[in-house]
Amino acid sequence: MHPELLTIKQTAEELGRSTDFIRNEINRKHLAHHRLGGRIFISRDDLTAYLKRSRVAAFGESPRKKLKPDCAAV
């Protein structure tokens, strides 16, 4: 297996969550994944992106800037 791909169980262990939680996040399309041979894998890059999106700023921190859609791409 590619070293950058995690199983659902490995992802759950990394986050300290249940495998059901990971499956729910996948089903809700909150966590990107790969389907290979009928199995589901999560790349480290996708897990990092998921964690960045779920971050809540602490009091006093400036909130993340929302990017404006590219109007030129019509």
RAGICOR-V322346 format. One record per residue. RES is the residue in one small letter. OMEGA is omega in whole degrees, -180 to 180 (* if undefined). Layout:
BEGIN
{{RES & OMEGA} {RES & OMEGA}}
END
This chain:
BEGIN
{{m & 179} {h & -175} {p & -179} {e & -180} {l & 180} {l & 172} {t & 177} {i & 180} {k & 179} {q & 178} {t & 179} {a & 179} {e & 179} {e & -177} {l & -177} {g & -179} {r & 179} {s & 176} {t & 177} {d & 178} {f & -180} {i & 179} {r & 178} {n & 179} {e & 177} {i & -179} {n & 179} {r & -179} {k & 175} {h & -179} {l & 179} {a & -177} {h & 177} {h & 174} {r & -179} {l & 179} {g & 179} {g & 179} {r & -178} {i & 177} {f & 177} {i & 179} {s & 177} {r & 179} {d & 179} {d & 178} {l & 177} {t & 178} {a & 178} {y & -180} {l & 178} {k & 180} {r & -176} {s & -177} {r & 176} {v & -178} {a & 177} {a & 179} {f & 179} {g & 177} {e & 176} {s & -180} {p & 178} {r & 176} {k & 176} {k & 180} {l & 177} {k & 178} {p & 180} {d & -178} {c & -177} {a & -177} {a & -179} {v & *}}
END
